[in-house]
């Protein structure tokens, strides 16, 4: 059952990352105006780096049951859960709790910890 939770957390993390990247690019960053092109590129890079981190973490969780021993699975689950919780806390804080993304990341982190 723990392998299932790790894989489920991995798929959820990848789906959240894809949604974050798509929605953020088309709904938020495309509408930023009044800033220099350099600052706009920095905003794109910073915003999309979290997308990359979450997606790669999801891949790691998805593959952990197949590639890692129990100690490695534990380390992967704890590390990725930490990344997801930090992202979730930032999301909940910055949106004052009005956005579902932070809660989705919290749930995904808990699934990963259940699979450790």
C-alpha positions in Angstrom: 0.0 0.0 0.0 2.9 2.4 0.7 4.1 2.0 -2.9 0.6 3.0 -4.1 0.7 6.2 -1.9 4.1 7.1 -3.3 3.0 6.7 -6.9 -0.3 8.5 -6.2 1.6 11.4 -4.7 3.9 11.4 -7.7 1.1 11.6 -10.2 -0.7 14.3 -8.1 2.5 16.3 -7.9 3.0 16.1 -11.6 -0.6 17.2 -12.3 -0.3 20.1 -9.9 2.9 21.2 -11.5 1.4 21.1 -15.0 -1.7 23.0 -13.8 0.5 25.5 -12.0 2.7 26.1 -15.1 -0.3 26.4 -17.5 -2.6 28.5 -15.4 0.3 30.7 -14.1 1.6 31.4 -17.6 -1.8 32.1 -19.2 -3.7 33.7 -16.4 -1.1 35.6 -14.4 2.2 36.2 -16.2 0.7 37.1 -19.6 -1.2 40.0 -17.9 1.8 41.5 -16.1 2.4 45.0 -17.5 4.4 48.0 -16.6 7.6 46.3 -15.8 10.8 46.1 -17.8 11.4 43.1 -20.1 14.3 42.0 -17.9 12.1 41.9 -14.8 9.4 40.1 -16.7 11.8 37.4 -17.7 12.9 37.0 -14.1 9.3 36.7 -13.0 8.7 34.0 -15.7 11.9 32.1 -14.5 11.1 32.2 -10.8 7.4 31.2 -11.4 8.2 28.3 -13.7 11.1 27.0 -11.6 8.6 25.9 -8.9 6.7 24.1 -11.7 9.9 22.3 -12.7 10.7 21.4 -9.0 7.2 20.0 -8.4 7.2 18.0 -11.6 10.6 16.5 -11.0 9.6 15.7 -7.4 6.5 13.9 -8.8 8.7 11.9 -11.1 10.9 10.9 -8.2 8.0 9.8 -6.1 6.4 7.9 -9.0 9.6 6.0 -9.7 10.8 5.5 -6.1 9.0 2.2 -5.5 10.7 0.7 -8.6 14.2 2.2 -8.3 14.9 2.7 -4.6 15.4 0.6 -1.5 13.3 1.4 1.6 15.8 3.9 2.9 15.9 5.7 -0.4 12.1 5.7 -0.6 12.0 7.3 2.8 14.5 9.9 1.8 12.7 10.7 -1.4 9.3 11.0 0.3 10.6 13.3 3.1 12.6 15.5 0.7 9.7 15.9 -1.8 7.2 16.4 0.9 9.3 19.2 2.3 9.4 20.9 -1.1 5.6 20.5 -1.5 4.9 21.8 2.0 7.1 24.8 1.5 5.3 25.6 -1.8 1.9 25.0 -0.2 2.7 27.3 2.8 3.9 30.0 0.4 0.7 29.6 -1.7 -1.6 29.7 1.3 0.2 32.7 2.8 0.3 34.7 -0.5 -3.3 34.0 -1.4 -4.5 34.2 2.2 -5.9 30.7 1.9 -8.2 31.5 -1.0 -6.5 29.2 -3.6 -6.9 25.5 -3.8 -3.3 24.9 -5.0 -1.7 25.2 -1.5 -4.2 22.7 -0.1 -3.6 20.3 -3.0 0.2 20.4 -2.3 -0.4 19.7 1.4 -2.5 16.7 0.6 0.1 15.5 -1.9 2.8 15.9 0.7 0.8 13.8 3.2 0.3 11.1 0.6 4.0 11.0 0.0 4.7 10.7 3.7 2.1 7.9 4.0 4.1 6.0 1.3 7.4 6.4 3.0 
